[in-house]
């Protein structure tokens, strides 16, 4: 949406805002709520004889409105959202229907060092998600040493590093902090290679959370495919359970991703950046066509899966996760103490293929992995093949045999 001119009246801004909300598919109820809030702001301005809306006017309204009596947190948030939208429209800044948390910046004295490290990560081929994670870990580290009293790079010492490491809540950050300190040393910013004092931590890879074929069938059958959200969710869950697609790739799917004539689904994987082509299975073809023809909102976007409620934009991965939890519960599948996100269906498909004797390399390619070792942990759940290689229990001997025979006591 183009930036709006400044110094517009509340009547003009309200008209623009309501038109935008209506064009984005907001319900009549939601429009009515926004209309009432805008009316209250207008009355406030008329009483104060204020002609044009500005951010400071919104702040005055908020302070006065909630002075009179207490309201629930949700109501506070609704007012804040309406005021934020008016602020953006009146100031001419980029208008956003939903607000995202601002990205935290680095302490000024370390900003250049962190940026240099981030660029070095990109130069060695790190993916965007990996760089973002490393940046966050290093940012937390820099804030922790700053809070401890470290004012610049020359002050970095074992004292401040140890204080930050002890405060770190996620041990996976150790590797990023280690490489960051090594980068500073190699580029002459530190005289001592402090990376050597960072503890080494090997992340334990747990057994994949899997569900049986029967449980997957119950999950799919629990979806009410007569409703709009049911048609969409059924198509999405089939893409995960039958093809093992990642939720991030599903959220980014466009209408062009699926070739109904050739019977294929082709896309660039978000995680690896590598192309992947999967077969359009008959049940998935039917589900996607049913969704497109009978449930997908008429919106001006090429994304395949759209939110049911306004704003009518592409879905997020959290929508897929929440939908899956809902259907797990509807199918009465026990998910206590067990992972139950979209990745669990991907793991279930892989484990089912392993137990059916499908070669590991075929499974790896089907899941879109580039690393030959990427699916080795699925071997841990390959129960039938593991039984073939079971080692016989050795016969008891020595003192242990005597204890079993009752000829000697253990204590």
C-alpha beads as a LAMMPS data file, in Angstrom:
LAMMPS data file: protein, C-alpha beads

411 atoms
410 bonds

1 atom types
1 bond types

-500.0 500.0 xlo xhi
-500.0 500.0 ylo yhi
-500.0 500.0 zlo zhi

Masses

1 110.0

Atoms # bond

1 1 1 0.000 0.000 0.000
2 1 1 1.298 3.468 -0.865
3 1 1 2.225 5.834 1.962
4 1 1 -0.531 8.181 3.021
5 1 1 -0.239 11.974 3.256
6 1 1 0.291 13.556 6.648
7 1 1 -2.202 15.768 8.473
8 1 1 -5.311 13.854 7.519
9 1 1 -8.454 14.069 9.599
10 1 1 -9.574 11.116 11.694
11 1 1 -12.547 10.734 9.356
12 1 1 -10.293 10.341 6.310
13 1 1 -7.897 7.967 8.092
14 1 1 -10.788 5.870 9.438
15 1 1 -12.258 5.532 5.955
16 1 1 -8.901 4.386 4.514
17 1 1 -8.264 1.941 7.359
18 1 1 -11.699 0.322 7.171
19 1 1 -11.407 -0.037 3.383
20 1 1 -8.040 -1.795 3.772
21 1 1 -9.388 -4.152 6.442
22 1 1 -12.420 -4.984 4.304
23 1 1 -10.231 -5.650 1.239
24 1 1 -8.129 -8.059 3.316
25 1 1 -11.171 -10.143 4.214
26 1 1 -11.769 -9.038 7.811
27 1 1 -15.143 -10.196 9.101
28 1 1 -18.146 -7.907 9.665
29 1 1 -17.688 -8.368 13.404
30 1 1 -14.037 -7.310 13.252
31 1 1 -14.901 -4.323 11.065
32 1 1 -17.609 -3.320 13.541
33 1 1 -15.145 -3.472 16.453
34 1 1 -12.642 -1.301 14.574
35 1 1 -15.397 1.102 13.570
36 1 1 -16.453 1.539 17.231
37 1 1 -12.861 2.176 18.338
38 1 1 -12.302 4.720 15.565
39 1 1 -15.558 6.427 16.555
40 1 1 -14.353 6.763 20.167
41 1 1 -11.092 8.311 18.984
42 1 1 -13.074 10.717 16.804
43 1 1 -15.303 11.760 19.731
44 1 1 -12.201 12.312 21.880
45 1 1 -10.678 14.571 19.210
46 1 1 -13.907 16.543 18.759
47 1 1 -14.119 17.101 22.507
48 1 1 -10.518 18.341 22.534
49 1 1 -11.098 20.338 19.302
50 1 1 -8.237 18.537 17.569
51 1 1 -8.502 18.592 13.775
52 1 1 -5.809 16.183 12.559
53 1 1 -4.712 12.878 13.999
54 1 1 -1.075 12.374 15.040
55 1 1 0.743 9.806 17.140
56 1 1 0.729 12.135 20.155
57 1 1 -3.064 12.413 19.848
58 1 1 -3.291 8.631 19.998
59 1 1 -1.121 8.569 23.116
60 1 1 -3.355 11.173 24.810
61 1 1 -6.462 9.163 23.904
62 1 1 -4.969 5.930 25.253
63 1 1 -3.926 7.544 28.552
64 1 1 -7.325 9.148 29.106
65 1 1 -9.433 6.202 27.936
66 1 1 -7.901 3.679 30.283
67 1 1 -7.828 6.090 33.221
68 1 1 -11.581 5.885 33.608
69 1 1 -11.886 2.156 34.336
70 1 1 -9.999 -1.101 33.933
71 1 1 -10.330 -3.244 30.833
72 1 1 -9.072 -6.715 29.970
73 1 1 -5.671 -7.187 28.341
74 1 1 -7.267 -8.166 25.011
75 1 1 -9.157 -4.874 24.887
76 1 1 -5.967 -2.937 25.580
77 1 1 -4.293 -4.780 22.714
78 1 1 -7.157 -4.021 20.315
79 1 1 -6.893 -0.302 21.054
80 1 1 -3.106 -0.417 20.668
81 1 1 -3.430 -2.175 17.312
82 1 1 -5.929 0.394 16.013
83 1 1 -3.743 3.274 17.200
84 1 1 -0.618 1.721 15.633
85 1 1 -2.381 1.452 12.296
86 1 1 -3.554 5.074 12.522
87 1 1 -0.017 6.160 13.468
88 1 1 1.420 4.479 10.376
89 1 1 -1.256 5.912 8.081
90 1 1 -0.941 9.451 9.463
91 1 1 2.879 9.547 9.478
92 1 1 3.295 8.153 5.977
93 1 1 5.392 5.171 7.083
94 1 1 4.941 1.727 5.532
95 1 1 1.526 0.465 6.578
96 1 1 1.351 -3.009 8.124
97 1 1 -1.777 -4.856 9.177
98 1 1 0.173 -6.876 11.750
99 1 1 3.165 -5.735 13.739
100 1 1 6.350 -7.747 14.092
101 1 1 8.748 -7.478 16.998
102 1 1 11.646 -5.222 16.033
103 1 1 14.993 -6.962 15.558
104 1 1 17.319 -6.309 18.476
105 1 1 20.418 -4.341 17.522
106 1 1 23.936 -5.007 18.743
107 1 1 25.543 -2.942 21.525
108 1 1 27.072 -0.001 19.554
109 1 1 30.660 -0.764 20.554
110 1 1 30.374 -4.308 19.154
111 1 1 28.114 -3.694 16.130
112 1 1 30.924 -3.599 13.562
113 1 1 32.530 -6.767 14.963
114 1 1 29.275 -8.712 14.821
115 1 1 28.555 -7.543 11.284
116 1 1 32.040 -8.658 10.220
117 1 1 31.417 -12.098 11.711
118 1 1 28.009 -12.402 10.030
119 1 1 29.558 -11.547 6.659
120 1 1 32.262 -14.172 7.168
121 1 1 29.571 -16.781 7.860
122 1 1 27.842 -15.849 4.609
123 1 1 31.138 -16.022 2.697
124 1 1 31.701 -19.653 3.726
125 1 1 28.241 -20.663 2.519
126 1 1 26.149 -20.652 5.701
127 1 1 22.392 -20.622 4.982
128 1 1 20.242 -17.663 6.065
129 1 1 18.642 -19.614 8.911
130 1 1 22.060 -20.706 10.189
131 1 1 23.398 -17.142 10.038
132 1 1 20.325 -15.813 11.856
133 1 1 20.773 -18.377 14.630
134 1 1 24.493 -17.623 14.992
135 1 1 23.762 -13.898 15.055
136 1 1 21.227 -14.335 17.851
137 1 1 23.600 -16.448 19.953
138 1 1 26.443 -13.949 19.530
139 1 1 24.108 -11.024 20.180
140 1 1 23.024 -12.563 23.496
141 1 1 26.693 -13.144 24.334
142 1 1 27.597 -9.512 23.594
143 1 1 24.721 -8.203 25.703
144 1 1 25.766 -10.481 28.571
145 1 1 29.401 -9.335 28.582
146 1 1 28.271 -5.704 28.241
147 1 1 25.948 -6.114 31.214
148 1 1 28.848 -7.635 33.162
149 1 1 30.919 -4.486 32.567
150 1 1 32.845 -5.150 29.334
151 1 1 32.879 -1.788 27.531
152 1 1 34.829 -2.604 24.347
153 1 1 36.666 -5.369 22.515
154 1 1 39.928 -4.594 24.343
155 1 1 38.232 -5.397 27.660
156 1 1 37.147 -8.899 26.620
157 1 1 38.706 -11.366 29.061
158 1 1 38.170 -14.814 30.535
159 1 1 36.258 -13.180 33.385
160 1 1 33.548 -11.668 31.167
161 1 1 33.442 -14.667 28.839
162 1 1 32.923 -17.113 31.714
163 1 1 30.190 -14.916 33.202
164 1 1 28.375 -14.883 29.847
165 1 1 28.800 -18.635 29.304
166 1 1 27.415 -19.402 32.765
167 1 1 24.414 -17.215 31.950
168 1 1 23.785 -18.776 28.539
169 1 1 20.582 -20.803 28.691
170 1 1 21.208 -22.732 25.487
171 1 1 24.386 -24.792 25.266
172 1 1 24.010 -24.916 21.491
173 1 1 25.227 -21.303 21.550
174 1 1 28.722 -22.446 22.571
175 1 1 29.767 -23.316 19.008
176 1 1 28.665 -19.924 17.644
177 1 1 30.403 -18.018 20.451
178 1 1 33.560 -20.086 19.931
179 1 1 33.689 -19.319 16.200
180 1 1 32.917 -15.633 16.879
181 1 1 35.853 -15.313 19.295
182 1 1 38.083 -17.203 16.868
183 1 1 37.029 -14.776 14.114
184 1 1 37.997 -11.804 16.315
185 1 1 41.397 -13.365 17.047
186 1 1 42.159 -14.249 13.428
187 1 1 41.277 -10.709 12.337
188 1 1 43.521 -9.102 14.951
189 1 1 40.726 -7.751 17.153
190 1 1 41.809 -9.948 20.088
191 1 1 45.395 -10.689 21.082
192 1 1 44.423 -13.977 22.733
193 1 1 42.411 -16.795 21.174
194 1 1 39.694 -17.043 23.817
195 1 1 37.769 -19.543 21.690
196 1 1 39.761 -22.332 23.354
197 1 1 38.121 -21.765 26.735
198 1 1 34.568 -22.214 25.414
199 1 1 33.251 -25.635 26.517
200 1 1 32.517 -28.121 23.773
201 1 1 28.974 -29.351 23.634
202 1 1 27.688 -32.131 21.451
203 1 1 23.958 -31.912 20.945
204 1 1 22.257 -35.196 21.704
205 1 1 20.077 -36.230 18.772
206 1 1 17.035 -37.965 20.247
207 1 1 15.193 -40.819 18.620
208 1 1 12.791 -39.452 16.007
209 1 1 9.256 -39.026 17.331
210 1 1 7.136 -41.340 15.185
211 1 1 3.552 -42.520 14.937
212 1 1 2.218 -45.785 13.564
213 1 1 0.459 -46.107 10.208
214 1 1 -2.776 -46.688 12.114
215 1 1 -2.335 -43.458 14.092
216 1 1 -1.555 -41.489 10.922
217 1 1 -4.730 -42.855 9.289
218 1 1 -6.772 -41.902 12.352
219 1 1 -5.254 -38.429 12.276
220 1 1 -6.141 -37.910 8.604
221 1 1 -9.654 -39.297 9.087
222 1 1 -10.314 -36.942 12.023
223 1 1 -10.340 -33.909 9.708
224 1 1 -13.759 -32.576 8.765
225 1 1 -13.347 -32.134 5.006
226 1 1 -16.712 -30.416 4.535
227 1 1 -15.449 -27.108 5.985
228 1 1 -13.110 -24.563 4.390
229 1 1 -10.406 -24.940 7.015
230 1 1 -10.815 -28.723 6.956
231 1 1 -10.251 -28.876 3.178
232 1 1 -7.115 -26.747 3.511
233 1 1 -5.737 -28.611 6.537
234 1 1 -6.364 -32.021 4.951
235 1 1 -4.320 -31.080 1.870
236 1 1 -1.528 -29.704 4.050
237 1 1 -1.348 -32.740 6.333
238 1 1 -1.252 -35.126 3.364
239 1 1 1.739 -33.207 2.006
240 1 1 3.526 -33.848 5.306
241 1 1 2.378 -37.405 6.056
242 1 1 2.585 -38.823 2.497
243 1 1 5.502 -36.826 1.052
244 1 1 7.380 -35.688 4.149
245 1 1 7.430 -32.028 3.115
246 1 1 8.715 -29.508 5.650
247 1 1 6.168 -27.031 7.029
248 1 1 8.303 -24.077 5.856
249 1 1 8.179 -25.346 2.262
250 1 1 4.420 -25.904 2.470
251 1 1 3.832 -22.355 3.743
252 1 1 5.811 -20.994 0.769
253 1 1 4.038 -23.093 -1.887
254 1 1 2.503 -21.177 -4.786
255 1 1 -0.095 -22.183 -7.343
256 1 1 2.786 -22.782 -9.757
257 1 1 4.474 -25.267 -7.405
258 1 1 2.084 -28.018 -8.481
259 1 1 2.031 -29.223 -12.078
260 1 1 -1.277 -31.051 -12.443
261 1 1 -0.498 -32.055 -16.034
262 1 1 2.861 -33.680 -15.273
263 1 1 1.761 -34.861 -11.837
264 1 1 4.627 -33.316 -9.874
265 1 1 5.386 -30.885 -7.057
266 1 1 8.587 -28.901 -7.644
267 1 1 10.145 -26.265 -5.382
268 1 1 13.373 -24.922 -3.877
269 1 1 13.780 -26.111 -0.304
270 1 1 13.992 -23.328 2.270
271 1 1 16.367 -25.227 4.516
272 1 1 18.918 -26.421 1.965
273 1 1 18.341 -24.113 -0.996
274 1 1 18.278 -27.210 -3.214
275 1 1 15.543 -28.039 -5.771
276 1 1 13.255 -30.968 -5.027
277 1 1 10.628 -32.642 -7.183
278 1 1 8.028 -34.953 -5.646
279 1 1 5.223 -37.015 -7.203
280 1 1 1.703 -35.619 -7.034
281 1 1 -0.006 -38.627 -5.462
282 1 1 -3.655 -39.168 -6.473
283 1 1 -5.016 -38.493 -2.953
284 1 1 -2.965 -35.277 -2.717
285 1 1 -4.095 -34.148 -6.186
286 1 1 -7.721 -34.658 -5.177
287 1 1 -7.289 -32.863 -1.836
288 1 1 -5.489 -29.840 -3.324
289 1 1 -7.989 -29.474 -6.159
290 1 1 -10.880 -29.684 -3.692
291 1 1 -9.259 -26.933 -1.614
292 1 1 -8.552 -24.663 -4.602
293 1 1 -12.029 -25.054 -6.084
294 1 1 -14.154 -24.955 -2.937
295 1 1 -12.228 -23.408 -0.041
296 1 1 -9.367 -21.161 -1.141
297 1 1 -10.310 -17.468 -0.717
298 1 1 -10.427 -15.310 -3.844
299 1 1 -7.328 -13.258 -3.156
300 1 1 -4.774 -11.469 -5.290
301 1 1 -1.806 -13.642 -4.334
302 1 1 -0.084 -16.627 -5.878
303 1 1 0.501 -18.417 -2.575
304 1 1 -1.376 -21.705 -2.439
305 1 1 -2.442 -21.967 1.187
306 1 1 -4.194 -18.902 2.615
307 1 1 -5.299 -18.013 6.139
308 1 1 -8.967 -18.656 6.865
309 1 1 -9.322 -15.479 8.943
310 1 1 -8.195 -11.982 8.038
311 1 1 -5.757 -10.818 6.964
312 1 1 -6.128 -13.195 4.033
313 1 1 -2.447 -13.817 3.473
314 1 1 -0.270 -16.908 3.151
315 1 1 -0.253 -19.242 6.126
316 1 1 2.616 -19.431 8.612
317 1 1 4.294 -22.574 9.943
318 1 1 2.635 -21.969 13.319
319 1 1 -0.795 -22.353 11.682
320 1 1 0.253 -25.803 10.422
321 1 1 1.530 -26.776 13.862
322 1 1 -1.615 -25.636 15.684
323 1 1 -3.856 -27.408 13.177
324 1 1 -1.910 -30.626 13.628
325 1 1 -2.233 -30.495 17.424
326 1 1 -6.000 -30.013 17.018
327 1 1 -6.343 -33.116 14.860
328 1 1 -4.101 -35.225 17.078
329 1 1 -6.501 -34.463 19.928
330 1 1 -9.570 -35.054 17.747
331 1 1 -8.183 -38.479 16.784
332 1 1 -7.515 -39.204 20.493
333 1 1 -3.864 -40.027 19.808
334 1 1 -1.615 -39.937 22.864
335 1 1 0.921 -37.121 22.355
336 1 1 1.958 -36.739 25.995
337 1 1 5.742 -36.562 26.442
338 1 1 6.136 -36.945 22.698
339 1 1 6.841 -34.453 19.925
340 1 1 3.753 -33.834 17.830
341 1 1 4.685 -31.107 15.354
342 1 1 4.791 -31.420 11.548
343 1 1 8.296 -32.898 11.726
344 1 1 6.945 -35.899 13.635
345 1 1 4.874 -36.862 10.556
346 1 1 7.954 -36.453 8.376
347 1 1 9.860 -38.738 10.763
348 1 1 6.992 -41.219 10.781
349 1 1 7.049 -41.440 6.982
350 1 1 10.816 -41.954 6.953
351 1 1 10.657 -44.617 9.672
352 1 1 7.850 -46.426 7.863
353 1 1 9.959 -46.484 4.688
354 1 1 12.979 -47.764 6.642
355 1 1 10.954 -50.571 8.212
356 1 1 9.558 -51.458 4.784
357 1 1 13.070 -52.065 3.462
358 1 1 13.385 -48.947 1.312
359 1 1 17.112 -48.171 0.763
360 1 1 18.424 -45.303 2.859
361 1 1 19.628 -43.351 -0.176
362 1 1 16.134 -43.441 -1.677
363 1 1 14.686 -42.155 1.604
364 1 1 17.330 -39.435 1.791
365 1 1 16.464 -38.173 -1.691
366 1 1 12.722 -38.334 -0.983
367 1 1 13.210 -36.169 2.117
368 1 1 15.382 -33.699 0.221
369 1 1 18.572 -34.264 2.245
370 1 1 21.914 -33.562 0.577
371 1 1 24.094 -35.079 3.319
372 1 1 24.442 -38.892 2.969
373 1 1 24.565 -39.142 6.791
374 1 1 21.410 -37.059 7.305
375 1 1 19.053 -39.965 7.938
376 1 1 21.362 -42.288 9.870
377 1 1 19.411 -41.655 13.093
378 1 1 16.379 -43.291 11.478
379 1 1 18.337 -46.537 11.622
380 1 1 17.776 -46.451 15.379
381 1 1 14.092 -47.133 14.822
382 1 1 14.692 -49.791 12.149
383 1 1 13.683 -52.494 14.634
384 1 1 13.450 -55.416 12.210
385 1 1 16.928 -54.896 10.742
386 1 1 18.409 -54.279 14.178
387 1 1 17.069 -57.653 15.321
388 1 1 19.030 -59.357 12.519
389 1 1 22.262 -58.001 13.963
390 1 1 21.524 -58.614 17.624
391 1 1 24.471 -60.023 19.628
392 1 1 23.861 -63.092 21.770
393 1 1 24.040 -62.485 25.493
394 1 1 27.313 -64.012 26.778
395 1 1 27.115 -66.807 29.319
396 1 1 27.665 -65.601 32.901
397 1 1 31.084 -66.278 34.313
398 1 1 33.295 -65.564 37.290
399 1 1 31.817 -63.913 40.356
400 1 1 28.690 -62.889 38.482
401 1 1 27.931 -66.572 37.728
402 1 1 28.508 -67.483 41.376
403 1 1 26.072 -64.769 42.497
404 1 1 23.434 -66.068 40.072
405 1 1 23.940 -69.570 41.407
406 1 1 23.560 -68.385 44.994
407 1 1 27.086 -69.409 45.906
408 1 1 28.198 -65.873 46.706
409 1 1 26.532 -62.635 47.857
410 1 1 26.919 -59.400 45.942
411 1 1 27.396 -57.295 49.068

Bonds

1 1 1 2
2 1 2 3
3 1 3 4
4 1 4 5
5 1 5 6
6 1 6 7
7 1 7 8
8 1 8 9
9 1 9 10
10 1 10 11
11 1 11 12
12 1 12 13
13 1 13 14
14 1 14 15
15 1 15 16
16 1 16 17
17 1 17 18
18 1 18 19
19 1 19 20
20 1 20 21
21 1 21 22
22 1 22 23
23 1 23 24
24 1 24 25
25 1 25 26
26 1 26 27
27 1 27 28
28 1 28 29
29 1 29 30
30 1 30 31
31 1 31 32
32 1 32 33
33 1 33 34
34 1 34 35
35 1 35 36
36 1 36 37
37 1 37 38
38 1 38 39
39 1 39 40
40 1 40 41
41 1 41 42
42 1 42 43
43 1 43 44
44 1 44 45
45 1 45 46
46 1 46 47
47 1 47 48
48 1 48 49
49 1 49 50
50 1 50 51
51 1 51 52
52 1 52 53
53 1 53 54
54 1 54 55
55 1 55 56
56 1 56 57
57 1 57 58
58 1 58 59
59 1 59 60
60 1 60 61
61 1 61 62
62 1 62 63
63 1 63 64
64 1 64 65
65 1 65 66
66 1 66 67
67 1 67 68
68 1 68 69
69 1 69 70
70 1 70 71
71 1 71 72
72 1 72 73
73 1 73 74
74 1 74 75
75 1 75 76
76 1 76 77
77 1 77 78
78 1 78 79
79 1 79 80
80 1 80 81
81 1 81 82
82 1 82 83
83 1 83 84
84 1 84 85
85 1 85 86
86 1 86 87
87 1 87 88
88 1 88 89
89 1 89 90
90 1 90 91
91 1 91 92
92 1 92 93
93 1 93 94
94 1 94 95
95 1 95 96
96 1 96 97
97 1 97 98
98 1 98 99
99 1 99 100
100 1 100 101
101 1 101 102
102 1 102 103
103 1 103 104
104 1 104 105
105 1 105 106
106 1 106 107
107 1 107 108
108 1 108 109
109 1 109 110
110 1 110 111
111 1 111 112
112 1 112 113
113 1 113 114
114 1 114 115
115 1 115 116
116 1 116 117
117 1 117 118
118 1 118 119
119 1 119 120
120 1 120 121
121 1 121 122
122 1 122 123
123 1 123 124
124 1 124 125
125 1 125 126
126 1 126 127
127 1 127 128
128 1 128 129
129 1 129 130
130 1 130 131
131 1 131 132
132 1 132 133
133 1 133 134
134 1 134 135
135 1 135 136
136 1 136 137
137 1 137 138
138 1 138 139
139 1 139 140
140 1 140 141
141 1 141 142
142 1 142 143
143 1 143 144
144 1 144 145
145 1 145 146
146 1 146 147
147 1 147 148
148 1 148 149
149 1 149 150
150 1 150 151
151 1 151 152
152 1 152 153
153 1 153 154
154 1 154 155
155 1 155 156
156 1 156 157
157 1 157 158
158 1 158 159
159 1 159 160
160 1 160 161
161 1 161 162
162 1 162 163
163 1 163 164
164 1 164 165
165 1 165 166
166 1 166 167
167 1 167 168
168 1 168 169
169 1 169 170
170 1 170 171
171 1 171 172
172 1 172 173
173 1 173 174
174 1 174 175
175 1 175 176
176 1 176 177
177 1 177 178
178 1 178 179
179 1 179 180
180 1 180 181
181 1 181 182
182 1 182 183
183 1 183 184
184 1 184 185
185 1 185 186
186 1 186 187
187 1 187 188
188 1 188 189
189 1 189 190
190 1 190 191
191 1 191 192
192 1 192 193
193 1 193 194
194 1 194 195
195 1 195 196
196 1 196 197
197 1 197 198
198 1 198 199
199 1 199 200
200 1 200 201
201 1 201 202
202 1 202 203
203 1 203 204
204 1 204 205
205 1 205 206
206 1 206 207
207 1 207 208
208 1 208 209
209 1 209 210
210 1 210 211
211 1 211 212
212 1 212 213
213 1 213 214
214 1 214 215
215 1 215 216
216 1 216 217
217 1 217 218
218 1 218 219
219 1 219 220
220 1 220 221
221 1 221 222
222 1 222 223
223 1 223 224
224 1 224 225
225 1 225 226
226 1 226 227
227 1 227 228
228 1 228 229
229 1 229 230
230 1 230 231
231 1 231 232
232 1 232 233
233 1 233 234
234 1 234 235
235 1 235 236
236 1 236 237
237 1 237 238
238 1 238 239
239 1 239 240
240 1 240 241
241 1 241 242
242 1 242 243
243 1 243 244
244 1 244 245
245 1 245 246
246 1 246 247
247 1 247 248
248 1 248 249
249 1 249 250
250 1 250 251
251 1 251 252
252 1 252 253
253 1 253 254
254 1 254 255
255 1 255 256
256 1 256 257
257 1 257 258
258 1 258 259
259 1 259 260
260 1 260 261
261 1 261 262
262 1 262 263
263 1 263 264
264 1 264 265
265 1 265 266
266 1 266 267
267 1 267 268
268 1 268 269
269 1 269 270
270 1 270 271
271 1 271 272
272 1 272 273
273 1 273 274
274 1 274 275
275 1 275 276
276 1 276 277
277 1 277 278
278 1 278 279
279 1 279 280
280 1 280 281
281 1 281 282
282 1 282 283
283 1 283 284
284 1 284 285
285 1 285 286
286 1 286 287
287 1 287 288
288 1 288 289
289 1 289 290
290 1 290 291
291 1 291 292
292 1 292 293
293 1 293 294
294 1 294 295
295 1 295 296
296 1 296 297
297 1 297 298
298 1 298 299
299 1 299 300
300 1 300 301
301 1 301 302
302 1 302 303
303 1 303 304
304 1 304 305
305 1 305 306
306 1 306 307
307 1 307 308
308 1 308 309
309 1 309 310
310 1 310 311
311 1 311 312
312 1 312 313
313 1 313 314
314 1 314 315
315 1 315 316
316 1 316 317
317 1 317 318
318 1 318 319
319 1 319 320
320 1 320 321
321 1 321 322
322 1 322 323
323 1 323 324
324 1 324 325
325 1 325 326
326 1 326 327
327 1 327 328
328 1 328 329
329 1 329 330
330 1 330 331
331 1 331 332
332 1 332 333
333 1 333 334
334 1 334 335
335 1 335 336
336 1 336 337
337 1 337 338
338 1 338 339
339 1 339 340
340 1 340 341
341 1 341 342
342 1 342 343
343 1 343 344
344 1 344 345
345 1 345 346
346 1 346 347
347 1 347 348
348 1 348 349
349 1 349 350
350 1 350 351
351 1 351 352
352 1 352 353
353 1 353 354
354 1 354 355
355 1 355 356
356 1 356 357
357 1 357 358
358 1 358 359
359 1 359 360
360 1 360 361
361 1 361 362
362 1 362 363
363 1 363 364
364 1 364 365
365 1 365 366
366 1 366 367
367 1 367 368
368 1 368 369
369 1 369 370
370 1 370 371
371 1 371 372
372 1 372 373
373 1 373 374
374 1 374 375
375 1 375 376
376 1 376 377
377 1 377 378
378 1 378 379
379 1 379 380
380 1 380 381
381 1 381 382
382 1 382 383
383 1 383 384
384 1 384 385
385 1 385 386
386 1 386 387
387 1 387 388
388 1 388 389
389 1 389 390
390 1 390 391
391 1 391 392
392 1 392 393
393 1 393 394
394 1 394 395
395 1 395 396
396 1 396 397
397 1 397 398
398 1 398 399
399 1 399 400
400 1 400 401
401 1 401 402
402 1 402 403
403 1 403 404
404 1 404 405
405 1 405 406
406 1 406 407
407 1 407 408
408 1 408 409
409 1 409 410
410 1 410 411
